[in-house]
């Protein structure tokens, strides 16, 4: 029997919201808070705040890695970014915040991994996919870039085998008629599927398909029809997990209301290839509003270890 770990942050205006939180579940729908709904890990370096998490387990070392956007709105929006999203987009961090662990409860201190250079804007929303074809990991994210005068954002990527050394960033995907952010890639039956937030035309989540992690990618039109029932421009940060029964659960981060009313909404599909997702709110419960994260499939032993660990004593 498998269980699930959701690594995320919280929609709060205070600095404690932009830290590392865990949620755990036995079925992927009914979730429990960890550490009484308080942060488990803190960012002390860079912007001193973190958002947009992903978590993965390295097949070679067995270690778990959390990557996050190095950004604090609680501090930075008022300070170095002068209340300007445009300044964040152009001048934000070229690093990702990283933690690592061997058991999901004992974590290293935050370190910063610099991937970008001054040609990049802020490095947003990292995610990681294992590339079976090349036997390495593809770290991908969204950024504005000097090549188009820091206009529409594209999806960039870098490869690694050990999460210490990374290849030079390359463009993975660009949409010609709008920016794209919040990429999340999954493998199903040897094909790769990328969820994205399209910032326009349409201002919705889209799903792409490719034979290789590096593409080329094409649209899954049936998924577009599934998303037509949602109001434009109010959902972002897609993350998905394959459930024990083989179905896929896609979570979309709803930000259509202010404050704590924001949070994830689940959608269920029989397969990514089919692309037909059905909204399933009534089956889902989380103890508080939570933001942009990633789900990792874990064992029941992992679940019990995380649940029983004395986090508050750290």
RASUL-V917860 format. One line per field, one symbol per residue. ss: DSSP state (A for helix, B for strand, O for the rest). phi: phi as a letter, one per 30 degrees, with the letter a starting at -180 (. if undefined). burial: + if it has 16 or more other C-alpha atoms within 10 Angstrom, else -. Layout:
ss->???
phi->???
burial->???
//
This chain:
ss->OBBBBBBBBOOOOOAAAOOBBBBBBOOOOBBBBOAAAOOOBOOOOOOOOBBBBBBBBOOOOOOBBBBBBBOOAAAAAOOOOOOOAAAAAAAOOOBBBBBBBOOOOOBOOOBBBBOOOOOBOOOBBBBBBBBOOOOBBBBBBBBOBAAAOOOOOBBBBBBBOOOOOOOOOBBBBOOOOOOBBBBBBBBBOOBBBBBBBBOOOOOOBBBBBBOOOOOOOBBOAAAAAAAOOOOOOOBBBBBBBBOOOOOBBBBBBBOOOOAAAOBBBBBBBOOOOOOOOBBOAAAOBOOOOOBBBBBBBBBAAAAAAAAAOOAAAO
phi->.cbbbccabbdbddeddcbcbcbbacbicccbdchhicdcbbccbidiabbidbbbcdddcidcbccaddabdecdedcdchhbdddeedcddcccdbbbacbibccddebccdccbddcdecchdbbbdcddcibccdbacadaedbhhdedbccbbcacbiccbdddbdcabcdcadbbidbcbcbhiccbcdbcddahcdbdbbcbadbedjdcbdcdddedddddcddibbahdbbbddddjdcccccddbdbdidddldbcbcbdadedicccdbeddcabdadbbfabccdbddddeddddcddddcd
burial->-+++++++++++--++++++++++++-++-+++++--++++++--++++++++++++-----+++++++++++++++---+------++++++++++++++--++-+--++++-++---++++++++++++----++++++++++----++++++++++-+-+--+--+--+++---++++++++++----++++++++---++++++++-++---+--+--++-++----++-+++++++++----++++++++------++++++++++++-+++-+------+-+-+++++++++---++--++---+---
//
